[in-house]
Every structure is written in structure tokens, then in C-alpha cells.
Amino acid sequence: MESKHYFYVLRCHDGSFYGGYTTDPTRRIKEHNSGTGAKYTRPASRRPVLMIHLEAFSTRPEATKAEYQFKKLPRKRKERYLETAKTACTIRAFEESDSLAISKIIRRNFLEINSIDYPLPQMTALADQYTPDILIEQSKHAHMYTAEIGDRIVGTATICPYYGSSTEYIILCFFVLPDYQRKGIGQQLMRTLEQDSFYTGAKRIEVPSSRTAVAFYEKFGFTIKNIAEPEDEQGYIRLEKQPDSSTEM
């Protein structure tokens, strides 16, 4: 699979900005926060850092050019650049402070969207399971992502091992705030998952889809796992794929 190349911006603990290049945003942010990232972010006074901008490019030269241009800007122009970028959706690694907002997004989707196809009591029970504490616990063994527009969290997606497997993974908690659906945010989240190390190292990936979301996953190469009995005991449709069968959109 062709890798994506990213230009990213960090806000450091001391208030300064750092622009960088990576092909793995999740790994890179962990390196910066552990003191093993760039020389600039290694001093304890600059950590922790927060990824406040992430932009994907098809080639490395495009991404490194954006990095170089950002680094040349004086502080005020960097601030204006980032302010303008707030109108665009950015995807970053999940942080524990995101848990309340994401819990609310999941709840709204179950009660406002999924309840069209499924009984409301069932959706309410599911929504009740996704508390902030549960999401934080989930993040310890999963790769979770947060979609933001400006300072507002508008979506989330998770990929984690399938029943502890090291070769099979499952996509969970893939939701976009109802007010922001059909704006391409879901596609951005999926493209981010496609670059995740779990995804690229998987032999098989599964996703439990609501009835209305099947067509979305099919666009990314997923197919129904069991044609004879497509729905599981909760009425969700199980789809699967191998990563090297990604469909370009």
C-alpha cells in the first residue's frame, strides 16, 4: 500500500510551535512526548506536546516542502496559518481529555442515527456502554483517532487487535458528529486508519457496520463476511478485507 506523508505542527508545553514530517503520526507524537523525538522537543520544558495540525500529502517532497515553508514563518504568521487551518478538519491521536466529547458523539449517533434502523432501547443500552472511562481504558490497547475542526471534536475512529490477535484487527467506534456528516470527515478518518501500523500489518480487518453504513465501508474495499447470514446477533453487518485490497477513491 502506498504510504501517506504528513506535515504536522505541535504546540509545545512552553507555547512554542514545532513543524515536522512523518509517515506515522501516532508513533511520532509518542516519540516527541517520550523525549525521543526531534532535538527541539527533547527538553523537558517543551513537553508534553500536542499535535494541533496534521496535513496529508501524496509524496514526501510535498510534505517536507510544507514543513520547510512553515518553519520559515515568523511567529505571528505561524499563528495566522494555524488560525486559517482551523476551518479544516484535522485528524490526530486520541488523548484522554477527548473522552467526554467522544462519548457524547457516540451517544448521539446511536440515539439519532442508528436508532432509525434499530430499536431505541438497544441503542440506548449501547450508548450507555461508551463512558469516558471506558474509552480511556480502550485506548490502552487500541489506536484511537480524533477528528477536529478548530477546537471542536467532530469524529472518532478506533482500530485494535481482534480478540488479541497479532494479525487480525477490528475497526470500532467509527463515528462523526451528526451535524458534520457528509462532509468528507469519515473518509479522512478511514484514510488515517489505512496508514496506521495495525492496519498496514494486518492480514485481515473486520468492521461491524450498521445497515446504513455498509455502502461507506464497501467503498474502501470491505465485503460482507457471511453472505448467508450477514447480520450478527445485534443486527450489525460484519464486513472484512485484507489491507492490500484497498480501493482508491
N, C-alpha and C positions, 0 to 999 in steps of 0.2 A: 504493500500500500504506500502511496506517495505521502511523505510527511508534510505536515504544515509547519510553517516558520512563523514565529511570533515576535513582535516588538512589544515590550511591556514597560510599564512605569511603576515604580514603587514609591510610596510615601514612607520615608524613614522615621524612626522614633524622634529624631531631632528636628523634624519638619522639612528636611531636605528631600529632593527627588533623585531617583536613580533610574536611568533608562537602560534596558538591556535586550538581549536577543536570546531566544531559546526555542527548542522544539518540544519541550515538555514543561509546561507552566507549573503543574503540580509539584514535580520534582524540584524545579528551580526555586520556588518560593520556600520549600522546606530547607533547601541548602542555604538560602540567604538567612533564614531565621535561626539556623543552627550555627551560623558563623563560618560556614564553608563555601559561601557563595563568592560574589565578586569582592575584590580587595576593598572597595568603597564601603560595603555593608558589613565588613567583618568586625569593626569596632563595636563594643557592647553598647555604646551611646547611640548607635544608629539602629539598634534592634529593640523590639521586633519591627518588621517592615510589613506594609500592607500593599498588595497589588491593587492599584486603582485604575489601571488601564491595560487592556490586552487587545491587540490587533493582529489578525491572522493574514499571512501573505502566502502566495503560491511558491515563491522562491526565496532562498536565503538572501540574495543581493537586495531584494525589495525590502525585506525586514530590517537588514542591517543599515540600509540607507535611511529608513525611518528613524532608527536608533541614533544614527550619526547626526541627523538633522535636529532631533530633539535635544541632544546633548550640547549642540552649539547655541541653543537659545538662551538668552538671559532669563533670570528667574521670573520676571513679570510675564514674558512671552510664554514661558512654560505653563504658568498659571492660566493664561488665556487659552492656550492649546487644550489643556485639560478641561477647562470650563466648557469649551465648544464640544469636546468629546463626550460630555455628559449627556448629550441628546442622543447618543448612540448606545446600543446595548453592548455591554462587555461581559465576558464570562471569566470567572475566577474560581479558585479553590474555595471550598466551603470553610467558614470559620464558625466557631461555637456561638459567636454573637449573632449569627444569621438564624439561629434555630427557631426563635419565636416567629419571625416573619415567614419563614419557610413552612412552619407548622400551619400558619394561617392560610398560606397559598394552597397547601394540600387540602385543608379542610374545605375551602371554598370550591375547589374543583370537585371533590366528592359530592358536596351538597348542591352545587349549582349546575355542574356539567354532567358528571357520571350518573346522577340521580335521574336523568332523563331516560336512561336505559336500564337502570337497576332500582330495586326497591329502596326508598329513602331510609328505612331503619337499617338496612345493610350498609348503606353508605355512611350513615351517622356512626355506626359501630366502627367502621374502618377509619373514619376521620379521627375518632377518639383515640386510636392507637398511636397516632403520629404526634406525640407530645414533643416539646423542645428537648426534654431529657432523652427520649428515645432516639431522636435524630442525632444528638451528640454522641450517644453510645454507638449508634450505627456508623458514625464517621470514623470510629477507631479501627474498623476492619474494611471500610469501603472507601472508594474515591468519590467524593461528592463535589458537585459544582453549583455555583450560584450565579444567576444572571441578574445584572443590574442595569438600570437606566438612571444615570445620575446617582443619587443616593438611595434610590428606591429598588428594593429587591423584587424582581418580576418573574423569576423562574428558578427551577432547580432540576437536577438530574443526578442519578447515582449509578455507579457500576461496582459490583462486588462479587466475590467468589460464589459460585453456585454450589451450595451445601459443602463448603470447604474445599472444593476442587481447585487445583492449580492450573487447570487447562480449560475449564468451563466457567463462564461468568454470566451474571444476570443483571439486567438494567431495571432499576426500581425508582420509584418516586420521581417520575418524569412529568413535571407539571409546569405550566405557565399561568401566571395570574390571569383570570378570565378577562379582565379589562385590556390585556395586552396580547391576547391570542390572535393568530392570523397576521402577525407582523414579522414573521421570519425568526422569532426567538427560539422556537422549537428546533428549527434547522440548525441554528448556531449551537445550541446545546448538543445536538446529535453529532455535529461535526467536531465538537470538542471531545466528546466521548470517543470518537473514532481515532483520536490521537493519544488517548490515554494508554498507559502501559498495560493495564489489564486487558483492554480491548485488543491492542495490537499483538499481545502474546497469547490470545485465546484460540483454541481450536473450535470452540462453539460458544455462541452467545444466545441467551434466551431473554425474552421480554414478555411479561403478562400484559396484554393490551385490553383496554376497554373496547367495546364494539365500535365506537365512533373513531377510535384512533388507529384501527388496523391499517387503513389506507396510508396513513402517515408513515408507519414503520415499513410498509411494503416498498415505499419509495427509496428506502435505504437498504433494500436487499433482503429484508426479513420475509420469511414464508411461514405459513401455518404449520405448526409442528405435527399435529394429528388431524388430518382432513376428516377422518371418520368421526372423531369426537373433538372438535376444535376448542370447546369451552371446558374450563376446569370446574371444580365444584362450586366456585363463587361466580361463575358465569363469565370469567375473563378468558380471552383467547390467547393461547400460548403460541408465540412465534419464535423462530430461531434463524440463525445464519452462521456462516463462517466468515471471519473478518476479511479474508482476501476476496470475498464476493461483493464488496461494497459497490453500490450503484452511484455513479456520478450524477449530480443534479445540475 
